[in-house]
Amino acid sequence: MSDPVSSIPNLGPASEAAFARAGIHTAADLRAMGADEAYRRLLLSGTAPHFIGYYVLVMGLQGRPWNDCKGDEKVALRKRFDAIKSSMIGTKEKGRSDLEAALQFFGVVERR
């Protein structure tokens, strides 16, 4: 049997449950797709975007403590996180209906 998601440093039972809702069930699957794709899938499954969650995932996949990244590396991670969030505009993240996604796309409702 493959290692569970919670075998990755910094990821516990709550992360494991969130990744399972996103269709990611093993540490091997998570490692194979990488942090950006895995986080995008979390957002598609309804997880609210949060920089710390993304940051913890990236550090864990590198085998580093969650608070190990600083300075320019952290700034670069923030840019990646913002790009992932921006790519989700117009999707059904957070359970949005097709109508809400379309209204957001056309700027009728506030972008998050």
Secondary structure, 3 states (H helix, E strand, C coil): CCCCHHHCCCCCHHHHHHHHHCCCCCHHHHHHHHHHHHHHHHHHCCCCCCHHHHHHHHHHHCCCCCCCCCHHHHHHHHHHHHHHHHHCCCCCHHHCCHHHHHHHHCCCCCCC
